[in-house]
Amino acid sequence: MSRIIWNLCSRSAGIFGVFLASTAANAQMTSVDELSDPAASSSLDQVTSVSQLSDVQPTDWAFQALQSLVERYGCIAGYPDGTYRGNNFMTRYEFAAGVNACLDQIVALIGGGETIDPADLATVRRLQEEFAAELAALRGRVDGLESRTAELEANQFSTTTQLEGQVIFAAYGIAAGDDVNGNDIDQIPSFGYRTRLEFLTSFTGEDLLLTRLQASNIPAFSEVATGYPEGDLFFSDDSGNSVEIDALNYSFPIGDNLNVVISANAGASDDFASSVNPFFDGDGNFGALSKFGTRASIFYLIEQTGIGFEYAFSDFLSLSGGYYAGEANDPTEGLGLFNGPYGAMGQVTLTPMDGLELALTYLNSYNLEMGTGSTLSNFRSFSAGEFGTEMPIVSNAYGLEASWQIADKFALGGWVGYVNTQTLSTLGGTIDRGSLDSWNWAVSLAFPDAGAPGNLAGILVGQEPKVTDVSSSLENGGINEDDDTSLHVEAFYSLQISENLTVTPGLIWLTAPNHDEDNDDALIGVIRTTFSF
């Protein structure tokens, strides 16, 4: 077969042109490759003179063939950059389609009354017969692809929406320790789940509408066992097995440097700003097991409904900010978008080099708590238990966060946070107004690809929020700073069993829980299995 083609081509400059036209990714044709990449055919431009092709010179051995085919038959195309790329390889299907393209031009010439060299016409006829089988096979494959494409379009979920999901199966329990009152914690192994379905919709290709459905039955330890927020799991949530809209937000760019996020429900700081904790912040699905280990505690002082943005001045510097209200949907007095609980945040993030990220964070919040640390550092909940009603408060929080991937398989991170909380009521003369200062910090070590690609080992040591100073006005009311210092020690190892399955066993050790040495150390064990699809 190849010898026949070579003999035919050696007799005809026109046929050399067909070869070269096909080599240029075939002018005016539809190849099998182009069917998988529609942009391929549209990347060629018809030329009217061989001089338009910058990489074709009069000294080239096939120059006369190209010139003849261009000027006599007009079925040569070049690439947008003005090149012909005559040395590229081609498939037999491409050659067959190239011959067919030139036949179309010849038919047009005949219809217009123009003459064709009889020798060229005879050679083309022989080529048409020689490649009849390839052309028929190509037509069959095109028809098959059209049929499959039509079936996909008829049965696709959506032209704009992708479906993703995560399911957590968790075995967990407290193996030792005391609760907030100094009593032994019941050592009862438990098993629960959290499942999420996320609909990711894009209307322009650059925006994203996130609709997340969630159902779960994992209660927080602080609600059912310990009485203090230390050690609570990040993925703990109990919807009573009911499906609910857990998150609903829309992000879109404005220009090249600004990205905006509008959250209608379950918005959080990480929707618009980096938590600067890339290996531990996995939103409960991956990374750290605890709420404290997932991100710096002050980031929890903003949530629910509002708007956030991130503006990138450069690859080195970005500015993030946001305002979120905790009860934005409630129009009653003292609630709503601006009168109820809220958090306002600003953050400057620096990326001096690849793998190194630093951030300075400020938060102002009203009637919101961090949900980590001692009961006293979450003063609204503390006052509800102590005085029977929640104390209105306003907090100003400051944080410094850092993450540095020193090597491919080792990263160092951590943060330090300070919160000043002012009380805004005397509760009818029950207690004087005053203020509390609390501190929290953590140091983390991450080992990506530990043992095998995709695995992750992590160790975190820190102090959950601890009240270190109380104003004299509150001390007169019997409120004192936390007596002792509790350490949070967490270790986990995520094994990536497959692309869709990750198993993470881990331990959380709390010394002097609730920052009280009278309480025995608590030991929490967790095995988290994450299915993702």
Phi, psi and omega in degrees: 000311182295327179292322178299314181298317181296319178297318179298316183292328182291342182265350189221118174298326179298322181287324172304321179297321178298316177304313185287327175297319178292323181297329179282028181072024172061117179283135174051048180223169175236104179265169178298322179297321182291332178295330177275346179221089184301337183288344185295313183292328183281356182271000181254144181237135179293136177249150180251352178212140181295341179290346177287346182265109189292335183261013175249122182245152179302339181275352179295144184296334182255015185299315182296323179297314179298314182299320179295315183292324179291309188282330184266323187239344174062042176231053174235139178230151177240172178278161183302335180276009176083015179255162180251328178056055186291347180266002179295149175280159178218161176268166177294328176297320179294320178297316180298318180293326177296317176300316180297322179296318179291326176299321178299319179294320180296317178301319179296320179296317180297317179298333180272003177086008181274157183265154180234141178302122182304323180295317178298317183296320179294320180293319180297321179297320179293322177295322180298318178293320183298322185255019180299320182294318179296319179296321179294319178296320179297316179297322178295320180291323177298315179298320180295319179294321178298320179295316179294321178297318179296322179294318178297317180296325182285333186246005182292151181295312180194150176279346184240349190237136172249147179250126174231161180202156174222140176232128177252125166254124184231128168257129187207161179178161177257116186276338181196160175129169178251154175274187185298336181264005180085010179268151177299138177277135177298129182267082185242110176299141183226164180217132180211182183216159166219125181237141181227139169240126183243126176257114183255109186245133176231131181260335183241351185094344179245338179269170180208123172256116180256121173239116185242125174259140183217144171221145185199166177210037180251104180284154176287143177303323183296336182271333188237349186223305191268321184085356176232150186287345180302136175084358178299142179281144181294322184273007177290128178193137182231100178267007184067030181067012177270143177278133180221158174281106185276325181213142178211105178214160183229123179243144182204150179272151169235107186074199184271339190246346187248130174238134185242141178233128174246122183249126177265339181200141174057033174291154181211169184300325183287356175290333184229349182226150178288139174275356178053042180212059195297329184270342182255334182272093178244020178057030179089335181283323183222175177074215185300154179268326186268161175294320180295318183287341185287317178201165181303141188299326184294340179294343180277001179273017175216131185194167171083256195238129178167206184223142178221165181210160170222127179242121181264108175290326179194183175294341183271326191226134174219155179236130178237151178199159179191159175226123181228138179252141184279334181226049186295333185278351185263114184276006182285162183299137180085003178230212180082193187289326186238346184259348183256199178302138180208163171222136177236131189226143171225140182214134173254125182244131180244137176232082185296330179201169180300130178091349181244124180225133179230149179212145171244127189233139173230138178224137170239129183222157178231123176058035175235153180235162181281332181074016173226164176088200183285165176295325182292326180288347172251077198291331179296314178293322179298315182292329178296320179283327184277321186240358178085003177209152181280128179281128173292135184221159170228137185234144171239124186236144181227137182216150172234125182234149180209148174213130183223112175274095186291322179220173182302327185242025178207132178222142179244135181212179177160182180199165170221136183224142178233136181228127171253123183245127178253133174275145188243014182207156173260002183052051177069033179086006180291323184209146178285155174290151181191202183214160178225143174246135177226153180230149172214152180204162178201150172233132184233148174236128179238142181232084180296148178058031180290117179088321181196155179302136179095341178283163178210125173252140182219142175227132179224133176232130181195179177243115175293159186314127181231131177282116184257346181206138179232136180296154183299330180295325177282325177299324178295337178269007176092013180257121181239160180295164177299133188291316190233185181241125177259139175253141176254115178243123184227135177222139179211160177219112180268120177256119178274097183292319177207182180300332185248003185223125177229132178244128185232100170276147180198164179229144175235124181243123179247116175273142179045062184308146183063025181054048183218111183291347176289343179270133177294148179304144179254140178234121184245129177248140183218139166234109182255125176248123184245121172258129179231144181208000000 
